[in-house]
Amino acid sequence: MPVRVKKTRQNKKIEPRSDYIGTEKGSTGIFALPTSLPNQAALSGEGAPETRYAYKASLIGSAHEFKLTDAGLSWHISGKSGVWGYADIAAIRLSYKPSSMQSRRFRADLEGRDDGRITILSTTWQTVSLMAPQDHGYRAFVTELHRRMAEAGSKAALIAGIGPKTYVAALAMVTFLAISMAGLLVRALWIGEWYGALFLVGFAALFTWQIGGFIKRNRPRGYSFDHLPEALLP
């Protein structure tokens, strides 16, 4: 007598993978792509927060890496490394330095008591034709650096903008160019060169937008640890 065997059907519930396209799922349930440079807040062995920032000044060579630790500003540049105590930083200059590849580029120049100098830029080179901004990471790092320096009782000189002599020279050049363009515009209108006049007006508007912003942001002045210049932070 044939025996019937009852087959049971198993339903396997497939759980969604958390490694979709090489990403990792955090505690918030949001997938985040990994970043190329370690601009993030990390935790040291003692549980104290560390703020890190890195950027590539050129396509050749390694990235310039910085880390804020309990001991001070740790840096690694071109194969050299060291630590500056927060009280040993003699001066900080914040400025706005746009370039042909990136119109929004901010810069922080640090000077140590031993005449050492460190430059931190808000952009990084990624490809031959791409200089990417790192606004959030740069702002967070610079803000945290000032906070730690203030806690350490720093007496550093805090300077905003470019040097006074450079600023005066830039103002003189802008004034000369403005007078020259105004003279050309009057002449074009006098002789009826309407297309030339229209071109001059457009060029003057572009010139004012680019150079005017540079002059306005980089006005030489001082600032305090409690009030960083917003115009010189992204």
C-alpha positions as CSV (number, residue, x, y, z in Angstrom):
1,M,0.0,0.0,0.0
2,P,1.6,3.3,-1.1
3,V,2.4,5.7,1.7
4,R,1.8,9.4,1.1
5,V,4.3,11.8,2.5
6,K,3.0,15.2,3.3
7,K,5.4,17.9,2.2
8,T,5.6,21.0,4.3
9,R,6.4,24.3,2.7
10,Q,8.9,26.5,4.5
11,N,8.7,30.2,4.1
12,K,12.0,31.9,4.6
13,K,11.7,35.5,5.4
14,I,14.5,37.4,3.7
15,E,15.9,40.1,5.9
16,P,17.1,43.2,4.1
17,R,20.9,43.5,3.9
18,S,22.6,46.4,5.6
19,D,25.6,46.5,3.3
20,Y,23.8,47.9,0.2
21,I,26.3,49.4,-2.2
22,G,29.1,49.1,0.4
23,T,27.4,51.4,3.0
24,E,26.9,50.9,6.7
25,K,23.7,51.4,8.6
26,G,24.0,53.5,11.7
27,S,21.9,53.7,14.7
28,T,19.6,56.2,13.1
29,G,18.7,53.7,10.3
30,I,20.1,56.0,7.6
31,F,22.6,54.7,5.1
32,A,25.7,56.9,4.8
33,L,28.4,56.7,2.2
34,P,32.0,56.6,3.5
35,T,34.0,59.7,3.1
36,S,37.4,59.9,1.5
37,L,39.0,62.1,4.2
38,P,38.6,61.6,7.9
39,N,36.8,64.9,8.7
40,Q,34.7,63.7,11.6
41,A,34.4,63.6,15.4
42,A,35.9,60.5,16.9
43,L,36.4,59.1,20.4
44,S,39.8,58.6,21.9
45,G,40.7,55.8,24.2
46,E,39.7,57.7,27.3
47,G,36.3,58.6,25.9
48,A,37.1,62.3,25.2
49,P,35.9,63.6,21.9
50,E,38.5,64.3,19.2
51,T,37.8,66.5,16.2
52,R,39.7,65.6,13.0
53,Y,40.1,67.4,9.7
54,A,42.1,66.6,6.5
55,Y,42.5,68.1,3.1
56,K,44.7,67.7,0.0
57,A,46.6,70.8,-0.9
58,S,47.5,69.3,-4.3
59,L,46.9,66.1,-6.3
60,I,50.5,65.0,-5.6
61,G,51.3,63.8,-2.1
62,S,49.3,62.8,0.9
63,A,46.6,64.7,2.7
64,H,47.3,67.2,5.4
65,E,45.8,65.7,8.6
66,F,44.9,67.5,11.8
67,K,43.4,66.3,15.1
68,L,42.4,68.1,18.2
69,T,43.4,66.1,21.3
70,D,43.8,66.8,25.0
71,A,47.5,67.5,24.5
72,G,46.9,70.0,21.7
73,L,46.7,70.3,17.9
74,S,48.2,67.2,16.4
75,W,49.3,67.6,12.8
76,H,50.8,65.4,10.0
77,I,52.0,67.2,6.9
78,S,54.3,65.9,4.1
79,G,55.7,63.1,6.2
80,K,56.3,65.3,9.3
81,S,54.2,65.3,12.4
82,G,54.0,67.1,15.7
83,V,51.7,68.4,18.4
84,W,51.2,72.1,19.3
85,G,49.9,72.9,22.7
86,Y,46.8,75.2,22.5
87,A,48.7,77.8,24.6
88,D,51.7,77.6,22.2
89,I,49.7,78.9,19.2
90,A,50.8,82.5,18.9
91,A,48.4,83.8,16.2
92,I,45.5,82.7,14.0
93,R,44.5,84.6,10.8
94,L,41.2,83.7,9.1
95,S,40.7,84.9,5.6
96,Y,38.7,84.3,2.4
97,K,40.9,83.2,-0.5
98,P,38.8,82.1,-3.6
99,S,40.6,80.5,-6.5
100,S,39.9,79.8,-10.2
101,M,38.9,76.3,-9.3
102,Q,36.7,77.1,-6.2
103,S,35.1,80.4,-5.6
104,R,34.2,79.5,-1.9
105,R,37.6,78.8,-0.3
106,F,38.4,79.8,3.2
107,R,41.8,79.7,4.9
108,A,43.2,79.6,8.5
109,D,46.9,80.4,9.0
110,L,48.3,79.3,12.4
111,E,51.6,80.6,13.8
112,G,53.4,78.9,16.6
113,R,55.6,80.5,19.3
114,D,58.6,78.8,17.6
115,D,57.8,80.6,14.3
116,G,56.3,77.5,12.8
117,R,53.4,77.9,10.4
118,I,50.4,75.7,9.5
119,T,47.8,76.4,6.8
120,I,44.3,74.9,6.8
121,L,42.1,75.2,3.7
122,S,38.4,74.6,3.4
123,T,38.8,72.8,0.1
124,T,40.5,69.6,-1.1
125,W,41.7,68.4,-4.4
126,Q,39.9,65.3,-5.7
127,T,40.6,65.2,-9.4
128,V,42.6,67.3,-11.9
129,S,39.4,69.4,-12.6
130,L,37.7,69.1,-9.2
131,M,38.4,71.0,-6.0
132,A,35.7,70.0,-3.6
133,P,34.5,72.2,-0.7
134,Q,34.5,70.8,2.9
135,D,32.5,73.6,4.5
136,H,30.9,71.7,7.4
137,G,34.1,69.9,8.4
138,Y,36.3,73.0,8.2
139,R,33.9,75.2,10.2
140,A,33.5,72.6,12.9
141,F,37.3,72.1,13.2
142,V,38.1,75.8,13.3
143,T,35.3,76.5,15.8
144,E,36.4,73.7,18.1
145,L,40.0,74.8,17.9
146,H,39.1,78.3,19.1
147,R,37.0,76.8,21.9
148,R,39.9,74.6,23.2
149,M,42.4,77.5,22.9
150,A,40.1,79.6,25.0
151,E,39.8,76.9,27.7
152,A,43.6,76.6,27.7
153,G,43.9,80.4,28.5
154,S,45.5,81.2,25.1
155,K,46.8,84.7,24.5
156,A,47.0,84.2,20.8
157,A,46.5,87.2,18.4
158,L,43.2,86.6,16.5
159,I,43.3,88.4,13.2
160,A,40.6,88.5,10.5
161,G,41.1,89.4,6.9
162,I,44.3,90.1,4.9
163,G,47.2,92.3,5.9
164,P,46.5,96.1,6.0
165,K,49.1,96.9,3.3
166,T,47.6,94.3,1.0
167,Y,44.1,95.5,1.7
168,V,45.1,99.1,0.9
169,A,46.7,98.0,-2.3
170,A,43.6,96.0,-3.3
171,L,41.4,99.0,-2.6
172,A,43.6,101.3,-4.7
173,M,43.5,98.8,-7.6
174,V,39.7,98.4,-7.4
175,T,39.3,102.2,-7.3
176,F,41.5,102.7,-10.3
177,L,39.6,100.0,-12.3
178,A,36.3,101.5,-11.3
179,I,37.3,105.0,-12.5
180,S,38.6,103.5,-15.8
181,M,35.4,101.5,-16.5
182,A,33.3,104.6,-15.6
183,G,35.3,106.6,-18.2
184,L,34.9,104.0,-20.8
185,L,31.2,103.7,-20.2
186,V,30.7,107.5,-20.5
187,R,32.6,107.5,-23.8
188,A,30.6,104.5,-25.1
189,L,27.3,106.3,-24.3
190,W,28.6,109.6,-25.8
191,I,29.4,108.0,-29.2
192,G,26.4,105.7,-29.3
193,E,28.3,102.4,-28.8
194,W,25.3,100.7,-27.1
195,Y,26.7,97.1,-27.3
196,G,30.0,98.3,-25.8
197,A,28.2,100.1,-23.0
198,L,26.1,97.0,-22.3
199,F,29.2,94.9,-22.1
200,L,30.8,97.3,-19.7
201,V,27.8,97.3,-17.5
202,G,27.8,93.5,-17.4
203,F,31.5,93.3,-16.7
204,A,31.2,95.9,-13.9
205,A,28.4,93.8,-12.3
206,L,30.5,90.7,-12.4
207,F,33.6,92.5,-11.2
208,T,31.7,94.0,-8.2
209,W,30.2,90.6,-7.3
210,Q,33.6,88.8,-7.2
211,I,36.1,91.5,-6.2
212,G,33.7,93.4,-4.0
213,G,33.0,90.2,-1.9
214,F,36.7,89.6,-1.5
215,I,37.3,93.1,-0.3
216,K,34.3,93.1,2.1
217,R,35.1,89.8,3.7
218,N,38.8,90.4,4.1
219,R,38.7,93.8,5.8
220,P,41.5,93.7,8.4
221,R,40.2,93.5,11.9
222,G,40.5,91.6,15.2
223,Y,38.1,89.2,16.8
224,S,37.6,87.3,20.0
225,F,37.3,83.6,20.9
226,D,33.6,84.2,21.7
227,H,32.7,85.9,18.4
228,L,34.4,84.4,15.3
229,P,33.9,86.4,12.1
230,E,31.0,84.7,10.3
231,A,32.1,86.2,6.9
232,L,35.3,84.2,7.1
233,L,33.7,80.9,7.9
234,P,31.7,78.8,5.4
